[in-house]
Amino acid sequence: MGRTVKTVRVTRLVDVKVDPSKFDEDFMAEFRASFYGLNTLNDHIEYLGRLFALGIVDEGSKFIEGYGDPKDMGIEFIDGGCDTELV
């Protein structure tokens, strides 16, 4: 008997809070030079949300690569759960 293969779309919801004053142009330029080409505050919020959704960081993380201690950057995550659907 053959195997059954189905594609499942998983959507993770997360609220990402940041202190916008910490994401000044000096921080942005240093981050782009050392990590990724994120240009706006929204780019960083999306990236941080992705890190949370992938389980790389969580509400208790003490260090995030490129950001340091999330408390120092005003970064906070609120897990909104996830939804799944067969596609």
FENWO-V230223 format. One record per run of one state. SS is the DSSP state (H for helix, E for strand, L for the rest). FROM is the first residue (numbers start at 1). LEN is the number of residues. If there is no record, write none. Layout:
BEGIN
SS:FROM:LEN ; SS:FROM:LEN
END
This chain:
BEGIN
L:1:7 ; E:8:10 ; L:18:2 ; H:20:3 ; L:23:2 ; H:25:10 ; L:35:6 ; H:41:13 ; L:54:10 ; E:64:1 ; L:65:3 ; E:68:1 ; L:69:7 ; E:76:11 ; L:87:1
END
